[in-house]
Each structure stands twice: as C-alpha cells, then as structure tokens.
Amino acid sequence: MPATRDRSRPPRPGPRSPIRRRGSCSASTADTCRATTCRSAAHATKSLLAIELQDNPSDTTALVPVIRRVQQNCVAAGLTGDVAAWLADSGYASTANFAELADLPLLVSITKEYEQTRVTTPPGHNVPGGHREMAARLASAEGRKLYARRGALVEPGFAQMFQRFGRRVHHRGTAAVDTEIKLLGAVHNLNKIFRHDARTRTS
C-alpha cells in the first residue's frame, strides 16, 4: 500500500536553475552543467524589446546580436520609428562593435559606470584609438544626458521579473530555458500594458 501511494503522488520537480544577476545589462542563468547568459533590451517605458539566452558569457559579443534581435522584433511588431539612442554599459564596448554599428546612435560607456555618470571630467589621453569617437559622443552634453538614463531603463526590468517570478527557472536545457525566459518577458510586457490601460480608464 505505501508503494501505491508513492506512485500516485505527482512527480517531484527537479532542481531549478538559478538566475544570477551579473551586470547592469544582463543576468546569468545556470543551464545544467554550463553557464549561459540572459540579456535584455528595454524601451523607455521599461517594456522589454528583446530578451535572449546566449551561450557566450562575454558581453562584447552580445551587443550586436541583441540589437539585431530588437530590430527584427520591432519590424515584426510594425514599429517603424527610429530608435533615438542605444545605451549600453562598458562591458559591451569594443572597436569591432562600434564599427559594425556605426550607422546607429550608439552610446556605450568606455569607462566605469560611476565615472561615466558622476565624474564631470571626460576620459583623458589613454582612450584607445577605436574608442575616441565614442568618448567624444559620451562627453557631449546630450550624450551624458542620454547615457544617464541607461540604468533606470534596463535595471527595473530584471528587478521586476525577479520580484514576480523569482530568481530560478523551472526548465533545463538551452532551448527550454530560452522559451521560458521569453514567456516571462512577454508576461512582463503584458503587465505593463494592462497597468497602462487601467490607469488610462481611471484618469
């Protein structure tokens, strides 16, 4: 009889993979035995324009794929307006990225976040050659004003998802985890829409 009761119970869920935050534009998920990285791009409304799971933990190799995914998602959604500025922290800075995305209004910090947002003196003569044009953009009044908004745009998305869904995913395997985080991202966006509609009706 005890054996029959044990078999009738629903199966116990396996261990859930943790989501660890590792940077201002990214968080990490442990996928079974190897590390993968979750990165997102957020709109000024703090809605997610893209959320991606990537095998490579390097931020520099993620910037172009994430931006291309945002562009694809915007086309698919019928959003034709130009993006006013693409903001990313210093982990995404590389000469190759700046060259490939030269046609975009890109602002990527080339120094530590505190120095970029708080220190009034621009980087000195030690700026690498391939970063000097970006340094000039960031040193301008408009560049500093735009970049100062970066943390307030991307950080709340992860914080709100962690608060609502926890820091662990329920599935294992890259494909399953990627599907799960995209579902969570969609729920996050739907919540934004519902809350906006509710405020509109009551105003």
C-alpha positions in Angstrom: 0.0 0.0 0.0 2.7 2.6 0.8 4.3 1.9 -2.6 1.0 2.5 -4.3 0.6 5.9 -2.6 4.1 6.9 -3.6 3.4 6.2 -7.2 0.2 8.1 -7.2 1.9 11.3 -6.0 2.8 13.9 -8.6 6.5 13.7 -9.6 8.7 16.0 -7.6 10.1 18.8 -9.6 13.8 18.7 -10.4 16.2 21.4 -9.2 15.6 24.7 -10.7 18.4 26.6 -12.4 19.3 29.9 -10.7 19.2 33.2 -12.4 22.1 35.3 -11.2 22.4 38.9 -11.9 25.9 39.8 -13.3 25.8 43.2 -14.7 23.8 46.3 -15.5 22.5 45.0 -18.8 22.5 41.3 -18.1 21.8 38.4 -15.7 23.1 34.9 -15.8 21.3 31.5 -15.7 23.0 28.2 -14.9 22.0 25.7 -17.6 22.6 22.2 -16.3 26.4 22.0 -16.4 27.3 25.1 -18.4 26.8 28.7 -17.8 24.6 30.7 -20.2 23.7 34.3 -20.1 20.4 36.1 -20.3 20.4 39.6 -21.8 17.6 42.0 -22.4 17.0 45.3 -24.1 14.4 47.7 -22.7 12.4 50.6 -24.0 11.9 53.9 -22.3 8.6 52.6 -20.9 10.7 49.7 -19.3 9.0 47.2 -21.6 11.3 44.6 -23.0 12.2 44.8 -26.7 14.2 41.6 -26.6 15.3 39.0 -24.1 17.9 36.5 -25.2 19.7 33.4 -23.8 23.2 33.1 -25.1 25.9 30.5 -24.6 28.8 33.0 -24.7 29.2 34.9 -21.3 31.2 37.7 -23.0 29.2 41.0 -23.1 31.2 42.3 -26.1 30.0 39.5 -28.4 26.3 40.0 -27.3 25.8 43.7 -28.2 25.3 43.2 -32.0 23.0 40.1 -31.8 20.8 41.7 -29.2 20.5 44.9 -31.2 19.7 42.9 -34.4 17.1 41.0 -32.4 15.5 44.2 -31.3 15.4 45.5 -34.8 13.7 42.3 -36.0 11.2 42.4 -33.2 10.3 46.0 -34.0 9.8 45.2 -37.6 7.6 42.2 -36.7 5.5 44.4 -34.4 5.1 47.0 -37.0 7.1 49.6 -35.1 8.8 51.7 -37.8 10.1 54.7 -35.8 13.8 55.2 -35.4 15.5 54.4 -32.0 16.7 57.7 -30.5 19.7 56.1 -28.8 21.1 52.7 -28.0 22.6 52.7 -24.5 24.9 50.0 -23.1 27.5 49.8 -20.3 31.2 49.4 -20.7 31.1 45.6 -20.8 29.8 45.9 -24.3 32.5 48.3 -25.5 34.7 47.1 -28.4 36.2 48.7 -31.5 34.5 45.9 -33.6 31.1 46.7 -32.1 31.5 50.4 -32.7 32.5 49.7 -36.4 29.6 47.3 -37.1 27.0 49.6 -35.5 28.5 52.9 -36.8 25.1 53.7 -38.5 23.2 53.7 -35.2 23.0 56.4 -32.5 25.0 54.2 -30.1 26.2 55.3 -26.7 28.4 52.7 -25.0 30.3 53.6 -21.9 34.1 53.2 -22.2 34.8 53.6 -18.6 33.4 52.5 -15.2 29.7 53.4 -14.6 30.4 55.8 -11.8 33.0 57.7 -13.8 30.6 57.9 -16.8 27.6 59.1 -14.8 29.2 61.1 -12.0 32.6 62.4 -12.9 32.5 65.6 -14.9 35.9 65.3 -16.5 35.9 63.3 -19.7 38.4 60.4 -20.2 41.9 61.5 -20.8 44.6 60.7 -23.4 44.6 56.9 -22.6 41.4 56.3 -24.5 42.1 53.6 -27.2 42.1 54.8 -30.8 39.0 52.9 -31.7 37.1 54.3 -28.7 37.8 58.0 -29.2 34.7 58.8 -31.3 32.5 57.1 -28.7 34.3 59.0 -26.0 33.5 62.3 -27.7 29.8 61.3 -28.0 29.7 60.5 -24.3 31.5 63.7 -23.3 28.9 65.9 -25.1 26.1 67.4 -23.0 23.5 65.4 -25.0 25.5 62.2 -24.7 25.8 62.5 -21.0 22.1 63.3 -20.6 21.1 60.3 -22.7 23.5 57.8 -21.1 22.4 58.9 -17.6 19.1 57.2 -18.3 20.5 53.8 -19.1 20.4 52.3 -15.6 16.8 53.5 -14.9 15.7 51.8 -18.2 17.3 48.3 -18.0 17.6 47.7 -14.3 13.9 47.7 -13.4 13.1 45.0 -15.9 15.2 42.4 -14.2 14.2 43.6 -10.8 10.5 43.3 -11.6 10.9 39.9 -13.2 12.9 38.7 -10.2 10.2 40.0 -7.8 7.4 38.4 -9.7 8.9 35.1 -10.8 11.9 34.6 -8.5 15.5 34.0 -9.4 15.2 30.5 -10.7 13.8 29.0 -13.9 11.8 25.8 -14.0 13.3 24.1 -17.0 16.7 22.7 -18.1 18.3 22.7 -21.5 19.1 25.8 -23.5 16.0 25.6 -25.7 13.6 25.1 -22.8 15.2 27.9 -20.7 15.2 30.3 -23.7 11.5 29.6 -24.2 10.8 30.1 -20.5 12.6 33.5 -20.3 10.8 34.7 -23.4 7.5 33.7 -21.8 8.4 35.6 -18.7 9.4 38.6 -20.8 6.1 38.5 -22.6 4.2 38.4 -19.2 6.3 41.3 -18.0 5.2 43.3 -21.1 1.6 42.3 -20.8 1.6 43.5 -17.2 2.9 46.9 -18.4 0.1 47.1 -21.0 -2.7 46.1 -18.5 -1.5 48.6 -15.9 -1.3 51.3 -18.5 -4.8 50.6 -19.7 -6.1 50.6 -16.1 -4.6 54.0 -15.5 -6.0 55.3 -18.8 -9.5 54.2 -17.9 -9.4 55.8 -14.4 -7.9 59.1 -15.5 
